[in-house]
């Protein structure tokens, strides 16, 4: 990237992340004498976020929610 002539060119750096769980009760501490089971839903929403930043300082954001059991 540093060796290229960037005059008049726009370069966009893109990154993607996702969140596949919306119920975090399975990750908590419990007392020994209490049950810690939580019913699991069969269909959970998946939230995806795609962001981009270009060399001119512009920011691009895309959010997507999908419900699927496959």
C-alpha positions as CSV (number, residue, x, y, z in Angstrom):
1,X,0.0,0.0,0.0
2,X,2.7,2.5,0.9
3,X,4.6,2.0,-2.4
4,X,1.6,2.7,-4.6
5,X,0.7,6.1,-6.0
6,X,-2.5,7.0,-4.2
7,X,-3.0,10.4,-5.9
8,X,-6.6,10.6,-7.0
9,X,-7.5,7.2,-5.7
10,X,-9.9,6.2,-2.9
11,X,-9.2,3.1,-0.9
12,X,-11.9,1.6,1.4
13,X,-11.0,-0.6,4.3
14,X,-14.0,-2.9,5.1
15,X,-14.6,-5.1,8.2
16,X,-17.5,-7.3,9.3
17,X,-18.6,-8.7,12.6
18,X,-21.7,-10.5,13.8
19,X,-23.6,-11.3,16.9
20,X,-25.3,-14.7,16.9
21,X,-26.6,-14.7,20.4
22,X,-29.0,-12.3,22.1
23,X,-29.7,-14.1,25.3
24,X,-26.6,-14.1,27.5
25,X,-28.2,-15.7,30.6
26,X,-26.1,-18.9,30.0
27,X,-22.9,-17.0,30.8
28,X,-23.8,-15.9,34.3
29,X,-22.8,-17.2,37.8
30,X,-25.3,-19.3,39.7
31,X,-25.6,-20.6,43.3
32,X,-25.0,-24.3,43.8
33,X,-28.5,-25.1,45.0
34,X,-30.3,-23.3,42.2
35,X,-30.8,-24.7,38.7
36,X,-29.0,-22.8,35.9
37,X,-30.8,-24.2,32.9
38,X,-32.3,-21.8,30.4
39,X,-34.6,-22.9,27.6
40,X,-32.9,-22.4,24.3
41,X,-34.9,-20.9,21.4
42,X,-34.7,-22.7,18.1
43,X,-34.6,-19.6,16.0
44,X,-32.3,-16.7,17.1
45,X,-31.7,-13.5,15.3
46,X,-28.3,-12.9,13.8
47,X,-27.1,-9.3,13.7
48,X,-24.4,-8.5,11.2
49,X,-22.5,-5.2,11.0
50,X,-20.3,-4.2,8.1
51,X,-18.3,-1.0,8.3
52,X,-16.0,0.7,5.9
53,X,-13.6,3.7,6.2
54,X,-12.1,5.3,3.1
55,X,-9.0,7.4,2.7
56,X,-11.1,10.6,2.6
57,X,-12.5,9.9,6.1
58,X,-16.0,8.8,5.0
59,X,-17.6,6.1,7.1
60,X,-20.0,3.5,5.8
61,X,-22.1,1.3,8.1
62,X,-24.5,-1.5,7.2
63,X,-26.7,-3.4,9.8
64,X,-28.5,-6.6,9.0
65,X,-30.8,-8.8,11.0
66,X,-31.6,-12.3,9.8
67,X,-33.9,-14.9,11.4
68,X,-33.1,-18.4,10.3
69,X,-32.9,-21.9,11.7
70,X,-30.6,-23.2,9.0
